[in-house]
Amino acid sequence: MQRIANLLVIENGQVLLLKKPRRDWYVAPGGKMEAGESIIEAAVREFKEETNATPIGTHLKGVYTMMIQEHEKTVDEWMLFTFAANRVIGELFQETTEGLLEWHPVEALASLPMAEGDRTNLQFAANQQGVQYGTFYYTPEFQLIKETIQSSIEEVNHPNGKA
């Protein structure tokens, strides 16, 4: 099973996205985890490699299973760990071998071309509290067949009883 980590920076109402040349789809910077890496180490490493910058305030936003199915048979399975950060420091690349880096308004996540599962998880990462979990079922051409989504918000117990 392939393990992937990505990281969405949300700063001043904008999100930093990578436009991939293969499909002209937008994604959050990220990629494959290396042996022995924690999920956050992988997300930060991949983000730095693809952007030339460092994310600040990095935190987990989603854990997803991605199933690739052909004729109702599973042909591939991935785990995706989505992180968010609230700012970035450093000088961003404009273009890399991975694609073009672009800032977009958070609201653009609803309409930019991307895999529909990415739309679900990136909109959650940018707009909701807590952590989202889910499974996305795709065709080999990355057409979404179905998704199942759950989320949780950590309840913090404060000494004075107020959240």
Sequence and secondary structure as in RCSB ss.txt:
>XXXX:A:sequence
MQRIANLLVIENGQVLLLKKPRRDWYVAPGGKMEAGESIIEAAVREFKEETNATPIGTHLKGVYTMMIQEHEKTV
DEWMLFTFAANRVIGELFQETTEGLLEWHPVEALASLPMAEGDRTNLQFAANQQGVQYGTFYYTPEFQLIKETIQ
SSIEEVNHPNGKA
>XXXX:A:secstr
 EEEEEEEEEETTEEEEEEETTTTEEE SEEE  TT  HHHHHHHHHHHHHSSEEES EEEEEEEEEEEETTEEE
EEEEEEEEEESEEES   SEETTEEEEEEEGGGGGTSS  HHHHHHHHHHHH SSEEEEEEEE TT  EEEEEEE
EE      TTS  
